[in-house]
């Protein structure tokens, strides 16, 4: 057993100041497998469309485990620190599930930016979002007029969720020849 431990120390370069190519490559493979297992055991959502709470975990986890690969931090303590971060994230998510105030504190709240075609300028300012930002998001959802929007929410993830108006106005235009004015009627 001691021989196996010594072989692992040598192969991973544990306790060495400088790593060679093979040691760093083996560390990368081990860290990859261990990190995948840790993430699978934790909440799967944190790398998808997520809140800042989830993104911060991704950044910190990447930073810590990368140090284990390059030897800038001790190998096993760096992996343990990554596991602690994932455990804390899992715990905080569980607490937020049952305690909505805590969830709002760490994940934020969605903001209603548009209701029945009217932009809430206070909510836009609070979200540090310009009208150009809003229109960019609306165009991505094929919306070209505010009248088409029943509600638009800036979600905790930063995405814009749009609930379309029940019915769009139907426009009937009647043009009569020989100098008579066009009549435009909007039906709802």
N, C-alpha and C positions, 0 to 999 in steps of 0.2 A: 504494500500500500504506500509506503514511504517512497518507493521508486516511482510509482505513478505520480505522486504529488510533485516529486522533483522533476519528472519529465514535463509535467504541465507548467511548472514554474519556468523551466528552461524554454519550452515552446512558446509561451506567452510573454516571455521577457519580464516576468514579475520580479520586482526589486532591482531591475536594471535601469540605468539612467538613459541609455540610448538603445533604441530598438532597431533591429534590422528589418528588411523588407518582409521576410517570411513571418516574423513575429507580429508585425503590424497587420499583415494580411490575415493571420489567424485570429488576432484580436478583433478585427473588423467582422469576421465571420461569426465569432462567438457573441460579440455585442449585438449583431443583427438578430441572431436567433433568440437571445435572451430578451431583447427589446420587443421583438414580435410577440413572444410569449407573455411578456408583461402587459403589453397593450391589449392583447386578446383577453387577458384576465380582467382588464379594466374596462372602462366604458368605451365602446367602439366609436361613438359619435365624435369624439374630440378632434379628429382629423378631417371631418367632413364640413358641412355648412354649420359652423359653430359660433359660439359667442367668444368674446375676448378672453373669457375665463378658460375656454378650451384651447384657444390659440396660444395663450401664454404657456400652458402646459407643454404643448408641442415644441415651442421654442426652447424652453428650459430643459426638457428631456433631451432634445437633440444636442444642446450645448454640453450637458453633463456626460452623456454617453460617448460623444465624440472625443472627450478628454481621455476616456478609458482606452479608446482605440489608439490615440497618438502617444499615450504615455505621459500626458501633461498632468494627470491625476492618477492616484493609485487605482489599479484595475477593479478590484472587488469593492472598495468603498464607493467608487463612482457608480458602479451598477447598483449598489445598495441605495445610493442617493436617488437614482432614477426610480427605483421601486418605491421609495418613500414618497416621491412626488406623485406617482400614479395612485398610491394608496390614499394620499391626502385628497387628490382630485375625486376619487371614487367616494370617499367619505363626505366631502363637501357637497357633491352631487346628491348623495343620499339625504343629507340634512336639508338641502334645498328642495328636494322632492316633497318633504313633509312640512317644511316651514317656508312659506312663500316669501316672507319678508327677507329671510336670509338669501333665498334664490335671487330676489331682485337686487340685493346688495352685491352679490358676486357676479351675477350674469347680466344685470341691467333690466330694463323694462322696454317693451315696445312702445312706439309713439305714433299716435294718429296724426297724420300730416294733412290728409285731405278727407273731407266728409261732404258727400252730395255735391261734388264738383267745386267746393270752396276750399282754398288752401288755408291752413292754420299757420299764420306767419310766426306766432310765438313758438309753436312746436318746431317749426323749421329752424328758427334761431337757436333754440335749446339743443337741437340735434346738429348744429353747425352745418346745415344743409342749405345750399342755394337753390333758387328756382331752376337754374340750369342743371343741377344735379338731379332734381326731381324729374324734369322733362327727359333727361337722359334715361332714367329708369323707366319712365312711362313709355317712351318710344321702344324700349327693349321688349315691352309687353304689348306692342302694337296699339298703343293708345295715343291718339293725336288730339284729343279734346278733353278738357277737364269734366265736361258734362257726362262723359262715359264712365267716370269714376264715382262709385258709391262711397268707398273707403280706400285709403292707401295708408298702410302701416309701415313704418321703419322698424323692422324686427331687431331683436337683440343681436342677431348675427350680422346686421348691417344690410341685409337684403330688404328690398321693398316688396311687400305683398299688396296686391291690388284686388279689390272686390269690385267687379264691374257693375254699373248701374243696371237695374232690371231691364229697362227698355230705352233705347236711344230714340231721340225724336226722329220722326219720319218727315222728310221735307217734300212737299209737292210744289212744283213751280209750274205756273200756267202762263204762257206767253201768247198774247193775242196779236195778230199781225196788224199792220197799218196804223202804227202810232199809239196803240193802247199799251199802258204800262203792265209790266210783269207782276203777277201776284204770287207771293210766297207764303205758304201755310205750313206751320209745324204742328204735327200731331203727336201726342204722347200716348 
